[in-house]
């Protein structure tokens, strides 16, 4: 009986150490790997169809993105900032309700992004994109893009600096 209790105590110790290792690994990998795949700025006059669709949606009150300014200047004085980020979930748990958003700066007019809920399963990667319409004379070359997500129902977040060339 004494030997059985010792074996049982050793098994409980091994399971406890293994469980603690899994928890520490999950805590260490809860922040996703982020890579900037695509970050460019284009004059809005070169993409007049996108500019017109945004402007008409704002005028009609049907625009679904974030609006930073009520009035939209003409296309010659605006620039589109387009960005795609690749997220890598290194965690053992799925990332749910993933969303990216730019920190608005001076001269930002509106932001367009995919509003659908995104889920990234464990040990996988995926891309998320956004566009910002900004005034040409005031947009900075470097911006912060915030990434928010949920792990086990808890909100988490990280940020990445993006340089638009």
PEVENDA-V415592 format. One record per residue. N is the residue number from 0. RES is the residue in three letters. OMEGA is omega as a letter, one per 20 degrees, with the letter a starting at -180 (NA if undefined). NEAR is the number of other C-alpha atoms within 12 Angstrom. Layout:
<<N & RES & OMEGA & NEAR> <N & RES & OMEGA & NEAR>>
This chain:
<<0 & UNK & r & 7> <1 & UNK & r & 8> <2 & UNK & r & 9> <3 & UNK & r & 10> <4 & UNK & r & 11> <5 & UNK & r & 12> <6 & UNK & r & 13> <7 & UNK & r & 14> <8 & UNK & r & 14> <9 & UNK & r & 14> <10 & UNK & r & 14> <11 & UNK & r & 14> <12 & UNK & r & 14> <13 & UNK & r & 14> <14 & UNK & r & 14> <15 & UNK & r & 14> <16 & UNK & r & 14> <17 & UNK & r & 14> <18 & UNK & r & 14> <19 & UNK & r & 14> <20 & UNK & r & 14> <21 & UNK & r & 17> <22 & UNK & r & 17> <23 & UNK & r & 15> <24 & UNK & r & 17> <25 & UNK & r & 23> <26 & UNK & a & 19> <27 & UNK & a & 16> <28 & UNK & a & 22> <29 & UNK & r & 30> <30 & UNK & a & 29> <31 & UNK & r & 38> <32 & UNK & a & 24> <33 & UNK & r & 27> <34 & UNK & r & 23> <35 & UNK & a & 27> <36 & UNK & a & 20> <37 & UNK & r & 21> <38 & UNK & a & 27> <39 & UNK & r & 23> <40 & UNK & a & 30> <41 & UNK & r & 29> <42 & UNK & a & 26> <43 & UNK & r & 31> <44 & UNK & r & 21> <45 & UNK & r & 17> <46 & UNK & a & 20> <47 & UNK & r & 20> <48 & UNK & r & 13> <49 & UNK & r & 23> <50 & UNK & a & 32> <51 & UNK & r & 22> <52 & UNK & r & 19> <53 & UNK & a & 34> <54 & UNK & a & 28> <55 & UNK & r & 17> <56 & UNK & r & 19> <57 & UNK & r & 26> <58 & UNK & a & 15> <59 & UNK & a & 12> <60 & UNK & a & 14> <61 & UNK & a & 14> <62 & UNK & a & 20> <63 & UNK & a & 18> <64 & UNK & r & 24> <65 & UNK & r & 27> <66 & UNK & a & 27> <67 & UNK & r & 23> <68 & UNK & a & 21> <69 & UNK & a & 16> <70 & UNK & r & 19> <71 & UNK & r & 28> <72 & UNK & r & 26> <73 & UNK & a & 21> <74 & UNK & a & 27> <75 & UNK & a & 21> <76 & UNK & a & 24> <77 & UNK & r & 33> <78 & UNK & r & 38> <79 & UNK & r & 37> <80 & UNK & a & 40> <81 & UNK & a & 33> <82 & UNK & r & 37> <83 & UNK & r & 30> <84 & UNK & r & 34> <85 & UNK & r & 25> <86 & UNK & r & 36> <87 & UNK & r & 28> <88 & UNK & a & 32> <89 & UNK & a & 25> <90 & UNK & r & 28> <91 & UNK & a & 25> <92 & UNK & r & 28> <93 & UNK & r & 29> <94 & UNK & a & 37> <95 & UNK & r & 25> <96 & UNK & a & 25> <97 & UNK & a & 36> <98 & UNK & r & 33> <99 & UNK & a & 35> <100 & UNK & r & 36> <101 & UNK & r & 37> <102 & UNK & a & 25> <103 & UNK & r & 27> <104 & UNK & r & 23> <105 & UNK & r & 18> <106 & UNK & r & 28> <107 & UNK & a & 34> <108 & UNK & r & 37> <109 & UNK & r & 38> <110 & UNK & r & 35> <111 & UNK & r & 34> <112 & UNK & r & 28> <113 & UNK & a & 21> <114 & UNK & a & 19> <115 & UNK & r & 15> <116 & UNK & a & 17> <117 & UNK & r & 24> <118 & UNK & r & 26> <119 & UNK & a & 29> <120 & UNK & a & 23> <121 & UNK & r & 22> <122 & UNK & r & 21> <123 & UNK & r & 20> <124 & UNK & a & 23> <125 & UNK & a & 26> <126 & UNK & r & 26> <127 & UNK & a & 35> <128 & UNK & r & 32> <129 & UNK & r & 35> <130 & UNK & r & 37> <131 & UNK & r & 44> <132 & UNK & a & 48> <133 & UNK & r & 40> <134 & UNK & a & 31> <135 & UNK & a & 27> <136 & UNK & a & 16> <137 & UNK & a & 18> <138 & UNK & r & 28> <139 & UNK & r & 24> <140 & UNK & a & 20> <141 & UNK & a & 22> <142 & UNK & r & 26> <143 & UNK & r & 22> <144 & UNK & a & 36> <145 & UNK & r & 24> <146 & UNK & r & 33> <147 & UNK & a & 29> <148 & UNK & r & 31> <149 & UNK & r & 27> <150 & UNK & a & 28> <151 & UNK & r & 17> <152 & UNK & r & 12> <153 & UNK & r & 15> <154 & UNK & r & 18> <155 & UNK & r & 22> <156 & UNK & r & 24> <157 & UNK & a & 23> <158 & UNK & r & 26> <159 & UNK & r & 28> <160 & UNK & a & 23> <161 & UNK & r & 30> <162 & UNK & r & 22> <163 & UNK & r & 26> <164 & UNK & NA & 17>>
